[in-house]
Amino acid sequence: MRNPECCEVMTPHEQRLFDKMEGKEDRFRAGHSRVFTILESFEGLRPRIDVERAKYFTESMRATEGQPLVLRWAKAMRHIAENISVYIDDHQLLAGRAGAQGRYGILYPELDGDFLGLAIEDLPKRTESPFTITPEDARVVVDEIAPFWKGKTYHESLNLALPADVHKLTYDDPEGLHSRFIVNETSSFRSSIQWVHDYEKVLKKGFGGLKQEALEKLAALDPLSPADNCEKRPFLEAVTIVCDAMAIWARRHAALAREKAGVETNATRKAELLTMADICERVPEHPARTFHEAVQSQWFTQMFSRIEQKTGTIVSNGRMDQYLYPFYEKDMAEGRLTEDSALELIECMWVGMAQFIDLYISPTGGAFNEGYAHWEAVTVGGQTTDGRDATNDLTYLFLKSKREFPLHYPDLAARIHSRAPERYLWEVAETIKDGSGFPKLINDEEIIPLYVSKGATFEEAYDYAVSGCTEARMPNRDTYTSGGAYINFAAALEMVLYNGRMKKYGEADLGEHTGDPCEFKSWDDLWNAYVAQHKLFLKTAFMQQHIINNLRARHFAQPMGSTLHDLCMKHCLDLHTPQIPEGINLGYFEYIGYGTVVDSLAALKKVVFEDKTLTMAEVLEALECNFEGKEDVRQILRNAPCYGNNDDYADTIARDIDQLSVEYGARYSKDLGMHNDVRYVPFTSHVPFGKVVSATPNGRKAWSPLSDGSSASHGADVNGPTAVLLSNFSSKNYGYRSRAARMLNIKFTPKCLEGDDGTQKLVSFIRTFCDLKLWHVQFNVINRETLLAAQRDPEKYRNLIVRIAGYSAYFVDLSPDLQNDLIARTEHGTM
């Protein structure tokens, strides 16, 4: 597709934008008219804060003080289910939302209620992902909700528990309201990291069946046992209460649907509402019988999960093409369903998802997750539990939806394996070429062996689902829920150059005193100084996590999520329990600024210690003035070997740096009772983390974004996209299992992927990614001119979707810093 006024070749996504500007109707609208209509009712609206969940949760928790936490939480869920407003949206075929109509976010005062008052004032004004709130709702927050939680929140407990040497690298103020962006804890702005429920269990048993299981376990308890009475009984009672809450909530929607049907004059809509009422009276209390019932049951479950707790990156949807397929296949065979009606139902779910916005109260959380970040991943493809290819008709239906319906919900993830069918890879490639950033690719050939090495069976590992940004979960075997540290290793590099200090923080002694770098006589001296700072950060993060792991269970419970987990039910333990027998505790720390550090160290090694083109003093002088008047020095540094070019010089340094972390994790993770793995997934945090790091020896200017994930530094990858893959491969330490996801961003021009030849090139590239056993890759296929035009005239480009960091978002919702970061990524015009 061509538009001579803009670009030589445009993606279908870009073409749709230009067609809309010219007043043309979307060519796919006729086939998706219902969901287009729903989308247009809220598209572009600023999200508002709905306080009902927080209000009713607080009311219940106030009334149950002193009782076991899991029981209190279940009672709070029932209180919410009985009282929260229920809605049936116009045109919708699915019932259930967690807040007001339109785009909305909800509050979790148990997490961060100590600064809710400050946040309510700040949220409408902040640059990153602002929210609105009505004056009345603001009053409820300030007068009714926040006072109860003062002194009780998890955030306050954590802030007080951190030793001084850990606190100084974590927070920038005594109250812990602002991050230092050095060793950043993330557990205080989410109750749990990404998660995937066993939705199939709900579809097969219903919450009524799960309640019956709990009642049978209650009846079997030893009436004289203190453990049974004090530990197991409250848990099982909580399960029965939350199962009842789900049924209550669904039946309230059924009643509303019947009420609306009673006054509906349109016969077609009346019939839809009556069908909705019938379905909501059945599910999720009872097993689903049809595709429509299965989709509605899953939707109720995921929405109530959002009410139950703040799951970081939003609870994911699991292998939807697998657990929904039996219902799809049966209904299609019996004539109750067509491909179009099935697509309409799942797209009703997509537009429902798009109205729930994950609200981050803290400034740090907001900075981490720009553009109303979301990762409610739907996993497609992959393998069955016996290792066969798992693609089916629903797999292709989900891919078709992404190409035809212009929405960045849900986050679609495609599992790739060595025997993936050619048709599947072709349709994945065609969907990527559409240009909205979907799907992201996750590699079975890397993940499955790693999970088996950590204790999973092959059947469990084959059945993993993508969860959150780039991670994966094995429902019923994974048991770890705590957020881990984000570690700014570019800050460690700066502390090497300034003897334990950072320009951002003045004279504060933050790191190790490794000496004056001008007195380093060799590369080994520089490397050893970096190792000292790096290990200090790791030590700090592990101490931080030890405290976090032992603190969270006193503040959070998850009775519904626990009901859906086999091991929680077997042992009568809440999912937030630090150690659940037979579970696999898989956690991770995020490594921020990988490419920045590698390229900086490579430049110093090459330019200062080997070629002696510059002295360390000359480099430091250029850094001190942010390269002003020193462009010649900057270019010498930038032309040193860089990560991302399949250059062994830089890639060896990258592997050595990675080894520092995986070795440390292998040695000390057992102290935390978990597999604490190294992960390179910054979301958008490489932007705020860069704002505390001054100029670096790879030529990066002060306070600008760091490299993202395991991608190359901006503009450093000059040898093509395959070289980027090879550097990623060469920098990994395959002899260690203490490693997890690596996020890799690749940007192509539409011209590079034009036509069937372009699709075939992309399929071959995907197979190379698979063969190299890399964890993750995602793509932006877009013209630079389009991004620049969107910056100049954002209203015209309101619907421009781009890939950010494991999720897609509207480009104009991003801060200028993140927009510029995306524009600055290397644009590959050949493959």
N, C-alpha and C positions, 0 to 999 in steps of 0.2 A: 504494500500500500504506500502511496507516495503523496506528499504534499510539498510542492516545490517552494512554497513560501517558508517552510520550516526545515524539513529534513528530506534527505534523498529517499529513505525508507522509514516507515513508521510501523510500530507494533499495532495490532488490533486495538489495544487499550488506548494508545495515543489517537488512533483514527476515530474512535468513539468520542473522545473529548472534542476533537475538531468538528465532528458531525454535530455534536450538541451545540457548540458555539454557533454553528450555521443554522440552527433551528431544525435540524433533521431528527426524526424519531429514531431511537435505538432499534436496530434491525432485529434484535432478539426480544424486544418488549412484548410482541404479540404472543410469544410462547411462554412468557413469564409475567403476565400482566398483574396478577395478584401481588406477587412479591415486589415488583417495581412500585406498585401503588403504596404498599406498606413502607418501603424504603424511602420514598419521596415524602412521606409524612413526618419523618424525623431527621432526614439527611441534612447535615450541616448545622443542626441545632447544638448549642453549647450544652453539655450535660449539666443536670441539676443534682443536688444532693437530696436524697430521700432519707429522712431520719427515723422512719417507723421501726426498722429493724433494731436500731440502737436503742430506741425508746422502750420497746417491749422487752428486749433482752435485758436492759437495765432494771426495769420494773421487776422482772422475775428474779434476777440475781440478788436484788435487794431483799426480796422476800425469802430467799433460801439460804442465807448466809449460815455457815457452819455445817452444812450437809456435804457429802462427798461431791467433788467437782463434776464428775461425769454425770451424776444424777441431777445436779443443778443445771447443767448444760442442756440435758434432755428436757427438763421442765421448762427451760427458757424457750427451747424450740417449739414445744407444744403451745406455750403462751403466745408466741409469735404466730404460729399456724392458726390459732383461734381468733387472733385480733388484727393481724396486718391486713391492709386493704388488698382485695383481689380485683383483678382487671381481666376483661376479655377485649382484646384490641380489635378494632374494626378490620375486617377482611381476614383476620387470622384463623387458621385451622387448628392451632395449638394454644392451649391455655397455660398460664403460669409465668409470672415475672416476680422479681424480688424487690421491685420498687415502682415508682410512679411511671406513668406513660410518657413516651419520648425517650431520650437518652438520659440515663440516671446512674448514680453511684450510691453506695450505702456505706454506713459507718460501722466500725468495729472498735468501740471504746475500750474493750478489755485489752486491746493491743497498745494503743497510744492515746488513751483518753486524757492523759495528763497535759497534753498540749492541744486538745481539741479547740479550745477557745481561740488560741492564736491562729490555728489553721483555718478556722471558719472565717476569720478576717482576711487571711492571706490568699485562700484558694481562688477567689474570683479575680485576683489581680496578678497572679503569677504567670510567667511566660510559658512554662512547661505545663501543658494539659490543665487549663483552668476549669473551674466548676462554678456554678451559681447556686445560691441558696436563698429561699424566701426569708423575709424578716422574722416571721413566726417560727419557722424551723430553726433559724439561728438562735432564737430565744430559747427554744426547747433544748438545744444542745448546751448552751451556756448555763441555763438555770436548772435544768432537770437531769441531764445526762452527765456532763463533765464533773460536777461536784461529787457524785457518788464514786467516781473512779479515781479521784485524786488520791495518790498514795497506794493504789491497788494495782496499777497497770504493770504489765510485763516490762515495758520500757524503763520505768522507774526502778524496778528491781534489778534489771541488768545494769543500768548505769551505776547503781550503788555497789554492785558486786564486783566490778572490774578493778583489779589492782592498779595503782597509780601508773606503773610502767606500761600497762596495757591501755589504760584510759587515754594516755597522752597521744598514742598513735591511732586511737579510735575516734575520739570526739574533740571538738574544738572549743568546748565550753563545759563548765562544771555540771550542768544539767543534762548534758548529752543530747541536746536538741539539734546540734549541727555537727556534721561529720568533718573529720580532717581529710577524708578521701585518701588515706594512707593504708591503714588496715581496717577496712570498713565492715562492721557487722551489718547483717541484713535481716536478722531474725526479729528485729523490733518493728519492721513494717510489713510483716506477714506472719500469720499463725502457722503456716506450713509452706514448704517448698512445693513446687509443681506436683500434681497427683493425678492418678487415673483410678477411678472406681471400677469395680467389677459390675458393669451395667447388665451383663448377661444374667447375673444372679437375680436381679430385680425382674427382668423379663420372664425368667423361668419360674421363679418362686413367688414374686410379689412381696410387698412388705408384710402382708398378712402371714405368708408362709414363714418369713424370717422371724416374725413375732412368735409364731408357734414354736419355732426352734428354741427361742429364748425361754419361753414358758416351760418347755420340757427340761431345759437345763436348770431352771430355777427349782423345779420339782425334784430334781435329782441331787440338789445340794445337801450336804451333811448338816442337819439343823443344829448340831452341837459344835461344828467347826468354827473357830474365830476367823480363819482366813476366808472360808466360804461366806460367812455372814458379813464380814467387814470389807471384803474386797470383791468377791465374785457377785454377791447379791446386788450391790448398788449398780454394778456394770450391767447386769442382765435386766434389772428393772429399768435402767436408762434405755436399753435397747427396745423394750416393749413400749415405753413412752414415746420414743422417737418414731417408731413404726406407726403408732396411733396418730402422731402429729402429721405424718405424711398423708394418711388417709383423710384426716380432718381437712387438711389444706386442699386436697384434690376435690373432696365433696363440696367444699365452699365454692370452688370454681364451677362444679357441676350445677349447683343451685343458681349461680349468677348466669350461666349459659341458658338455663331454662327460663329465668326471669327475662333475659334479653330476647329470647325467642318469642316470649309471650307478647311482646310489643312490636316485633319485627314485621314489617309489611311486605318485604321482598321474600317471595316463597323460597328462592334458592338459598338465601342467607338464613332464613328460618330453619331450613333443613340442616344446614351446616351447624348451626348452634345446637340443635337437638342431638345431632350426632356427637358433637363435642361433649354435651352433658352426659350422654350415655357412656362415653369412653372415660370421662373423668370420674364417674361413679364406680368404674371397674378398676382402673389403673391409677396409681401404681400399687394399690392394695392387693390386687390379684394378678396372676400371670397374664401376660399379653397373649392374645390369640391372633391378631392381624397386624399387618405392617403399621397401620395408623395407630393402633393401641401401643405397639412397641415404641414408635417414635414419641408418642405422648408420654409414655412411662419414663423413657430415658430423659426427656426434657424436664419433667417434674423432678427427677432425681438430681440432675445437674443444677437446676435452679435452686432447689432447697439446700444443696451442698454449699452454694454461694452464701445463702443465708446463715448456714451453720458456722462458717469460719471464713477468714480471708486466706485463701490458698494462693500463694505467690504464683503469679502468671496465670491465674484462673484455672480451675479444675478442667482437665482435658477430657476428651470424649472417647478415647480408646480406639479400638479397631472396629469402627462402625460398619465397615463393609463386610466384616465377618459376623458379628453378633446380630445384625439386622437381616443378613442375607436369607436365613431360613424363612422368615416372615415374608420377605419380598418374593422369594421363589414360590412359596405356597400360594400367596395371593395372586401372583401372576398366572400360575397354572390354573387356579380356580376362577379366574376372570374378575376378581374384585379390584384389581389394580392394573394400571398401565404405567409405562415408563414415565409419561408426562405427569400423571397424578402422584407417583412416587417422588419425582423431582420437586413437585410443588410442595409436598409435605416437608421434605428435608430443607427446602429453601425457606419455608416458614420458620424452621428452627434457626436458620442462618440469620434472618432479620431479627429474630428474638434475641439472639446472642449479641447482635450489633447494638442493641439498646442498653445492655448492661456494660457499664464502663468501670473498670477496676480502678478504684479511687485510692490514691496514695496521699495520706495526710501529711507526712513529713516532707520537708523540702528535699531531703536526700532521696526518698522514695520517688518523688516526682521527677527529679533530675535523672534517675536511673531509667525511667520508663516513659519517655516522651511520646507524644502523638497518641495518647490514650492506648498505651501498649496492651496487647492481649495475645495469649497463646493457647486458646482452647482447642488444642490440636485434634484434628480428625486424622487418624492413621489409615492409610490405604496400602494394599499390596503386601509384600513380604511373603512369609512362609507359614504353613500350617504347623500344628504342634508335632507332626511327624516329618517335617522338613520338606514338604511339597510346596510348589508355588501356590499362593493363596488368592491370586487375582480372580475376580468374578464380575458379573454384570454390574453390581453396585459400585465396584472399584471405578469402572469406566463412567458410571453415572455421576459420581462425585467429581471426576476430572472434567466432564462435560459441563457441570454446573459452574465450575470455576471459569471456564472459557466464555460462558454465555451470560452470567449474572454478575454485574460490576460491583462487587462488595468484598471488602477485605476480611470478612468473617465467613466461615471459621478459618483458623490457621490450618492449612492442609499440608500434611506430611506424607511423603511417599517413601516407603521402605524399598530398598534396592538390594538385590542379591545376584549372584553370578549366573543363575539360571532364569532370571526374569525374562518373560516373553518379549519378543521384539515389538509386538503391538503395544504392550504396556509401556515400554520405554519410549516408543514413538509418541504415544498420547501424552506421556509425562513431558516430553520435549516440546510438543506442540502447546501444551498448557503453559510451560515456562515462557515460550516465545510470545504468548499473548501479552505479557509485559506488566502484570500486576504483582509479580514476585512469588507466584505459587506454581507448583508445590516446592517446599524445601525437601531435600533428599537426605535420608538416613540409611546407613550402610549395615546390612545384616552381617556382612563378612567381618566387620570389626566388632560389632556389639555382642553378637551371640557368643563367640569364644571368650570374650572378656567376662561376660556374665556367668558362664559355666566355670571359669577359673575362680570366681568369687563365691561359688557354692550353689549356683542354680542347676537344676536338671536341664537337659537339652529341651525337653518339652516346655518348661517354663521360659527358657531363653528364646525359643522360637516364637513364643506368644507375646513378646514384649510389645508395648504400645509407646509411641512417641508422647512425651509429656513436657509441656512448657516449651522453652525456646529450642533446645536441641537435645534434651535429655530423654531418657526412656524409663519406663516402669514395667515391672512384672506384677500385675495385680495378684494379691494373695501371697506374695513372697517378699516383696519390698516392704520394709517397715520403718524407714527413717524419714522424718518429716521436718527436720530443723534446717533453717537457712544457714548457710556458711558465709565465710568471710570473702570480701572482694579485696584483693591485695594489689596495690599500686607499685609494681616493681620498677616503674620509671622513677618513682620517688626514691627507691633504694639506690638507683643509679645517681640521682642528684645528690644524695647524702654521701656517696663516694667522692663526688667532686667538691663538696663543701664540708667535708669532715663531720658528718652527722647532722648537718643543718640543711634547711631548705629556704630559698629566698622568700617564698610565700609566708613563712612563719618566723622570719627574722632571726633573732639570736636564740630561739628555743632549741635546746639540745634534744633532738628526737631520735637519732640513730647512734650507731657505734662511732667511736672516734678512730677512724681508720687512717688519719694522717693527711698531710698536705700532698695532693696528687702530683704536684710539681716535683716532689722528691721521689716519686716512684721511678725505679731504675729499669723496670722491665714490665712486659705484659703480665707476667706472673704476679707482680706486685699489685697491678690494677685488678686483675682477676680475683686475687685473694681478698682485696678490699670489698669488691662487689659481693663475693660469697658471704662475707661477714654481715653485710647489710641485708642481703637476701635471707639469710638464716635467721636474723633477728626478726624480720617480718613474719617468717613462718612460725617461729617460736611464739610470737605475739598472737598470731591467728589461732594456733592450737590451744593456747591458754584461754583465749576468748571463747573458743568453741567448747572447751571442757566445762566452763561455767554455764554456757548456754544450754548444753545438753542436759545438765542437772537441774536447770531452773525452769524450763518450759512446761514440764508436766504439772507444775504447781499453778499454772496460769491458764492452760488450754486443755480442752477436751473435745472429742469429736465422736459423739455417740452414733450418728448416722453413718459416717465414714467407717467407723469400727464395725458396725453391723454388716457392712459389705465386704469385710476382710475375713477370710477363713481363719487365720491365726489369732486374730483378736477374739473371735467368737469361741474358738477352741480353748483359749487360755483365759478368757474373760478379762481381757486387758484393753484399755483404751489405746488407740493408735499412737497417741503422743507419749506413751510409756517409753522410757529410754531404751530398754532391752525387752524385746518380745521373743520368747523361745521359738526357735526354728526360723525366725525372720532373718533377712539379709539387710543389714544397715548400710545403704549406699548413699554417701553424701559427697560433698565436693567443695573446694575453694576455687574462686575465680582468679585467674591470672590476667591482670590488666597491663597492657602496654608491651606485649611480647615483641612485636616487630620493632618498636621504638628502641627497646633495650638492646636487642640483638644488633641492629644496625649501628647504634651508638658505640657499643663495645667493639664491633668489627671496624668501625672507622678509627677509633683510638688505637686499636692494635695495629692496623695497617699504616695509618698516616703518621702516628707519633712514634711507635716503638719499632716498626719494621722499616718503612721507607724514610722516616724522619723528615717528611715534608713539612710538618709543623711541629712546634714544641707544645708540651702540655700547657705552658703559660699562654701561648698564642691562642690555643683553643679556648681556654678559660676566659681570656680577654674578650673573645668573640661572643661567647655565651653570656658574659656579664652585660654586654650592651645589646643583647638580642640580635646580633649580627648587623646592627646598624653601622653602615660604613665598612662592613667586613664581608661583603658578598663573595669576595674571592675565597675567603676561608670557608664560607658556607658551601660553596660549590666543590671545593676539594673534599670536604667531609661527605657531601651528598654523593660523590662519585666513587666512594669506597664500596667494597662488596656489600650487597644488601640481601637480606632474606627475601625469598619469593622469586628467585631467579634460577633455581637449581644450581646454585654456586656453592660448592662444598666449603669454601672459606667461611661464609656467613652461616651456612646451615649447620656446620659443626659447632659453632658457638651456640646456635639455637638449641641443638641437642644437649649440649653441656648445661645450659641454663635449665632446660626442662628436667634434666637428670637431678639437679639439686632438689627440685620439688618432689619428684616421684620417689626418690630415695628417702627423703624426709617423711613422706606419707607412708611408705612401706615400713619405716622403723617405728613411727609414733602413733599411727592411726589406732593401733590396738589399745593405747592409753585412753582413747575416746570411745572404745567399744564399737567401732565402725570401720568401714572402708572409706577413708577420707581421701578422695581422689583429686587429681589436678585437672582443672577444666579451664578452657579458654573461651568463655562466653560472656562478654561484657554487657549484653543488651545495648543500651545507649550510654552506659556509664563511662566509656572511654572519653566522652566529651567533658563531663564534670571532673573526672579524675585528671584530665589534661589541664584543667584550669588552676590546679595547684602546683603544676610542674613547670619550672622555667625552661629556657632554651636547652636543647639536648644536642649531643655531639653528632647526631645524624642529620643536622641541619634544620630540625624542627624548631619553629619559632615558639617563644614562651607563651604559655597558657592556652595553646591550641590543642585540638584533640590528639590523643594518643592513637596508635594503631589499634584496630579493632579485632578482637578474637584471635584466631591464628592466621589472619590475613596479613599480607604485606603492608608496610607503611605506605602512606598515600604517595602514589607516583613512583614508588621504588621498584615495583615489579615491571620490568621492561622487556622481559624475554617471553612474554605470552602466557596464556592461562595454564597450559600444561606444565610449565616451569613452576607455577605457583603450587600445583598439586604435588610435584616432585619435591619441592622444598618442604611442604607439609609432611610428606612421607619421610624425608631424610632427617627431620628434626625430632622425630618421635623415638622414645626409648621402649622398644617392643619387648624387652626383657623384664619389664615391670608391669604389674597389673594395676598399680595405684594411679590409673589415668582414666579419664572420662572424656566428655565431649570436647571437640574442637570446632568452633564456629568458623566457617570459611565463606567469605563473601566474594563473588565474582560478578563483574559488570561487563556485559557485552553490548555492542552497538546492534541495533536491529539489522543493519546491513550485513553484519557478519553472519547472521543466522537466517538470511533471506531464503525463502523457497524450500523445496524438499531437500536440496543439497545442504542447506543450513540446518534443517532438522536432523539429517543423517549425521552431520558433524557433531551436533549436540548429543545425540545418542551415543556416538563413539566416545565423546568426552565423559559422559556419565559412566560408561563401561570402564573407562580408565580410572575414574574415581573409585569405582567398586573394586577393581583389581588391586588398587593400591591400599585397600582397606583403610580408607580415611573415614572418619565418623560422619561428617556432615558437610554439605555444600548447599548454598542458596544463590539465587541469581537476580540481578537487576538487568533487564533488557529494555533500554530506554535511550533516547537521544539526549545528549547534554543540552542541546538547544531547548528542549522541552522543559527541563528543570530550570534553566535560566529564565525562560518565559514565565514559568509559574511563580518564580520569585518576584518578577516585575509586576505581574497582574494576577495575584492569588485568587481573586473571585472567579475569574474565567477558568481557573484550573482547580476549582474546589474539589472535583472528583478524581484528581490525579492520585493514583495509588502507587506507592514505591515500597521496596523491600528494605527494612532497616536492620534489625538484629534478631533474627529468628521470628519476626513478625512483619506484617505489612501494615502501612498506615497511610492516611491522607498526607501528602507532601506538605500542604499548607498548614497542617496542624503541628508541624515540627518547628522547633526554635530555629532562628537563623544559623546558629552554630551547627546544628545537626544537618540542616539543609546544605550548608557549605561542605560539611564533611562528606555527605553523599556525593555531591558534585565533584569533590576532589579525588574520589576513588578512581583508580586506574580504569580506563575505558578500553576494553580489548576489541579491536576492530578486525582481528584475524585470529585464526585458531590453528 
